[in-house]
């Protein structure tokens, strides 16, 4: 798949990368719809794509905030998929979980009430090696306990969320974060083929070769 087939939007106050990945049958996977649901929905409609999956690299609010509106807009409803260990960011306890995370990040949880919408439960709980659409799930804990990447092996494309950025990696000081785990996850990624194109949760695209130095 050439790069031009992947639709990229930068959304929200934290400039999260949302990726729309066509699946070749008029459907798409929406990866990390972190905010600005109207813009994401408009991009899907312009491309004449129906979202089949909403894939979350992890559960932080800046990667999932547009999920409720997207699921309410399309029929059939896209399936929400996240690693099992980040499933608590969804469903009936989600407000409490996000309040704790936001307070740790910002010193107060008040910000949550400026954007919160009830978060539906996940439809698919992923594990290491789970296959969803063209992707293999790689469990990469460290940024959160259930951080994951989605790897299209056939096309050499990897969506890494907040585990690996261009010239950096995600913070580990929030609930569920672990510095030793993210180093192990990065080592795992750096052992992969250097030609793999990396599409991160924030910032520009890169390759495995560039990031492992």
N, C-alpha and C positions, 0 to 999 in steps of 0.2 A: 504493500500500500504506500503510495507516495504521500509525502507530508501534506500536500494540499488537500487531501481527502479528510484530514482531521481538522475539525472546527475548534478553534481556540477562543475562549473568552476569559478575560481577567475580571473577576467580580469581587465586590465587597470592599470593606475598609482595609482589609489586610491583603488585598490584591492576590486572591487565590486563583490559581489556574483551574478553569473548568474545561474539560475536553469532551467533545462530542465525536464518537468513533463510529462511523457507518459500518453496518454489519453486512451490507451487500444485498439485502432483501427489502429495502425500504424502511428498515428499522435501524436503531442505533443504541449504543451504550453511552450513557451520560456519566462521566467520571468526575466526582467531586463537585457537585453543583452547590457551591458554597454561599451564594447570595444572588440577588438580582434575577429572581425567577422569571420575570417578564422578558428579560433579554435572552435568557436561555431558551424559553419557550418560543420566542420569535425566531431565534436562529434555527431551531428544529423545524419550524413551519416553513421558513424560507427554503430550507434544504429538502423539504418534503420528506422528512424523516419522523418516524414514530419511535419514541424511546421504549425499548424492550427491557433494558436493565438500567438501574441506577447503581453504579459501582462506587463504593466508598473506600478510599485507602485507609481511612480511620474515622473516628467519630467526632472530632472536634467541630465546634459550631461553625467555624469558617469554611468547612468543607461540606456541610450538610444542610445549611439553612434554607436552601431553595427546595428541598425534598418535598415538603408537604404540598406546595403549590403545583409542582410538576406532576405529582401523583394524582392530584385532584383534577388536572386539566385533560389528561389523555385517557382514552379508553381503547383497548384494554389498559388497565393500570400497569405501569412499568413495575418490575420486581426490584425491590430494594435489597441489595446484597452487601454484607459487611462481614469481616472476620468475627467469629463467635466471641472472641475476647473483648470486642468493642461493641457488642450488641446492647449493652446497658445504656448507650447514648441514644437509644431509640425506645419507643413505647412508653408505658405508663410512668416509669420513674425518670424519664429523660430530663425533665425540668430540674429536678434535684441534682442529678449528675452534672448537668451543664453548669448549674449555679456554682457548684464546688470548683469545677475546672476554671470558670471565668474568674472567680474570686482569687484563685491561686495565680492567675495570669495578670490580673488588673488590680488586685487589692480590695475589690468590692464586686459583688454579684449584681449590682443594680443594672448594669448594661444589658443583662439578659432580657429585661422587660421592654427594651426598646425594639426588639425584633422577634420575640418568641412566638411561635405557632406550635400547636400540639404536634409532636413528632410521631408519625406512625411507627409501629414495630417493623423490624426487618422481616422480609419474606424468605431470604436465603441466608443462612449462617455458614460462612466459608471456613475452611480449614486449609492448612498447608496442602498444596496439590489439587485443590478443588478446581474443576474446569467450569468456566462459565462463558458462553459464547466462544470467541477465539482465544480466550485468556486462560492461562494457568495462574493460580493464586500462589504467591510467595509470601509466607508469614515472616515479617521483618520487625519483630518487637524492638522497642527502644524509645521511640517518640511516644507511643502508647503501647499498651500490652497487646492490642490486636492490630497494630499497623501492618499493612500488607501492600504488596505491589501486584500489578496485573501485567502479565507478560504474554505478548503475542509472539510466540517463538517463530512462527512461519515468516513473519514480516520483520522480526528483529526490533520490536518496539516494546518499551517497558515504561509503565506509569508508576512512579515511585512515591507519590504523595509527599509527606514531609520527612521521609527517611533519607533521601538523597536529593540535594539541590545541585545546581551549577555552582561549584566552588563552595560547597557547604553542606550542612545537614541540619535536621530538625532539633529543637531544644528537647531536653529530657527532664526538666525541673517541674513539670506539671504532673498531676495525678496519673499514675500508670507509666510514667517515664522511667527509663533506666539507662544510665550512661554506658554500662558494660554491655548491655544488650544491643544498643544501637551500634557500638563498635563492631560487635560480632555480625550484625546484619550488614554493615557496610563492607566488611571483609568478604561476606558471602557474595554481595553484588560485584565487588571488584574481581572476584574469581571468574565472573562470566565473560563471554566474548566481548572484546573491546569495541567491536563495531555496533553493538546494540545502542539504539537511539533511546535516550532517557527523556521522558516528559514528566517533570516534577510538579509538586503541589504549589510552588511559588517560584518565580524567576524564569529565566530562559531555559530552553532545551539544551541538552548536552549529550555526551556519549560516556559509556563506561570507561573507555580508554582515557579520555580527558580527565575524568574525575579520579581515577586511581593513580594518575601521574606517571 
